[in-house]
Amino acid sequence: MIRRPVVKKRPALSLRTTARSGAVKAPALQKQRIAGNIDAIRNAALAFDWDNGDLRELGWLMSTLGLDLATALQVFLNADPARFNYLHRDEVPLEHTARVAALDCLHMKIGYGFYLPHPEFGLAPVRADAVRWIDQQRSDAARGVQGRWRFDEDHFEAISDDSPRTLVMTPNIGRKTALWRTLFEPMWKRG
């Protein structure tokens, strides 16, 4: 019987293992998050230092439910994403890979609707910067170039800066879906 030598395995280093390694969150911010003080979380996220800050703490801040879309866009734009926008994943310098991964995650959350516009001010604080980013996207498309982080311009144009817009379609409250209606309504009521 041949015995194989015992090889001590090291866990692979990834964003998940670094995230589990215990980011030290500020106790004051933890209390604010538990208390539901979104303004304190918003201010901490906006004041985040992208060059020297702990990206795990930013991930923790940005995963707070209730943060608005304008805050998320401003945090995204504070990272100066333009300098990495045209780089392929393999071309990103090693010291900036965590920053680019955080920007990827933030971009996905913005695009998929994790952050909703604030009902009182919409995108007003960051509208000019968002329009500048979208104009750059348009000029890139005209040149045939595509950046890494593209936003849906219709998504931002539909958001009001003054107050919530009225719904185009009102929901049918009390109306059952077709499957439930078919299964549970008597045939003579279906018409």
Long-range contacts (C-beta under 8 A, 24 or more apart in sequence): 15-98, 15-101, 18-56, 18-98, 19-56, 19-59, 23-54, 23-56, 23-57, 23-59, 23-60, 24-54, 24-57, 25-57, 25-60, 26-57, 29-61, 33-64, 36-66, 38-64, 38-66, 38-67, 41-66, 41-67, 42-67, 42-68, 42-71, 45-71, 45-75, 46-71, 46-74, 46-75, 46-78, 48-75, 48-78, 50-78, 50-79, 50-80, 50-99, 55-98, 55-99, 55-102, 58-102, 59-102, 59-105, 62-106, 62-109, 67-115, 68-115, 68-116, 68-117, 68-118, 69-110, 69-115, 69-116, 69-117, 69-118, 69-123, 69-159, 70-117, 70-118, 70-121, 70-122, 70-123, 70-124, 70-125, 70-126, 71-115, 72-106, 72-109, 72-110, 72-114, 72-115, 73-110, 73-123, 73-126, 73-129, 73-130, 74-125, 74-126, 74-129, 75-106, 76-103, 76-106, 76-107, 76-110, 76-149, 77-126, 77-129, 77-130, 77-133, 79-103, 81-149, 82-136, 84-148, 85-147, 85-148, 85-149, 86-145, 86-147, 86-148, 87-148, 103-149, 104-148, 104-149, 107-149, 107-151, 110-151, 111-151, 111-152, 111-155, 117-159, 117-160, 119-163, 119-164, 120-163, 121-161, 122-159, 122-160, 122-161, 122-162, 123-156, 123-159, 123-161, 124-161, 127-161, 130-156, 131-156
